[in-house]
Amino acid sequence: MRTMHRSGKKTNDRARLVVATIFGIVFGVFIGVSFPSVSLNKIHLPSSLRSTFDASISNDQDFIVWSPERNTDNLPKIYVPTNPRGAEMLPPGIVVPETDLYLRRLWGEPSEDLKKKPKYLVTFTVGFDQRNNIDKCVKKFSEDFQILLFHYDGRTTEWDQFEWSKNAIHVSVKKQTKWWYAKRFLHPDVVSAYEYIFIWDEDLGVEHFNSEKYIQLVKKHGLEISQPGLEPNNGLTWQMTKRRGDKEVHKVTEEKPGWCSDPHLPPCAAFVEIMAPVFSREAWRCVWHMIQNDLVHGWGLDFALRRCVEPAHEKIGVVDSQWIIHQVIPSLGNQGKPEDGKAPWEGVRARCKNEWSMFQKRLASADKEYLAQLGKD
């Protein structure tokens, strides 16, 4: 009798479980049919449940802590081959392929961060010993120019003695050249917001230079790559960069016999030096790609700039009426290392010459490979 009682009890328990399961299923279907539009688009949590971080941001009891994305399960797989490399799986509307160097606040509306957007970028590669000269240079540029200092001596905070330094951008890596900095920090997609990019040395006298007038002349004469004229008796290497007192701008010159195989080619035309070049953003996009990662001094680059604009002998020139003085201070040479009884600057100079030869060989090799691909070798 005891066995029969236990068996009957198990049967009743199973029946109750089946009935409860069936009832639960029916109730669930009823709820789903009755409320098809219910969705949790926004979740409002009481302040007592918010994280410490969220509570520090807002005391608003209706603060929205989380807003989930809309359901994307039904969207087709995104693949946009015209997006930048690596961003093919993103919708084009969210892709931001370029950036800028504008300084922004940590508070307020992003749209209100900038009272005025600089139009041009000016970079100097500097050591603190040349601070007074750089101070004079920077004061020649208005608020339309963003100032960027590359520090090869690692000293940055001392520059705060100058009021303008507090709004400048400072990048510090010891014992590097301006072309090393330019290759790594002036990518065309980083500086695309600026119409012109100045990449200048630290030992330039600017008493006779006006930045606004310089920009006006560059635009007037259609110069994509330019430099100010050089005082004839100071630091002059090439006739092309020699200032002419009777002109606003010049684009051609005469050099020593045999130096120019073509009057439209460097160093008689389509040529500026690398101490104080100014590039349009379009020209810089090309020039940046030509800078070699390991050839840090940039020697030889000046003879190849013509490859980035056409016709080069019309779009590369020297602005005579806004001129500078090259003070020829070997500050970077002193950053070298004495070896084999040679002074630091001697080793730096030797590498400069070697890099020039290496760059010429690489460029010639690249030309040869390209022509071979076209079957014109």
Disulfide bonds with the S-S distance in Angstrom:
Cys260-Cys268 1.85
Cys286-Cys308 2.06
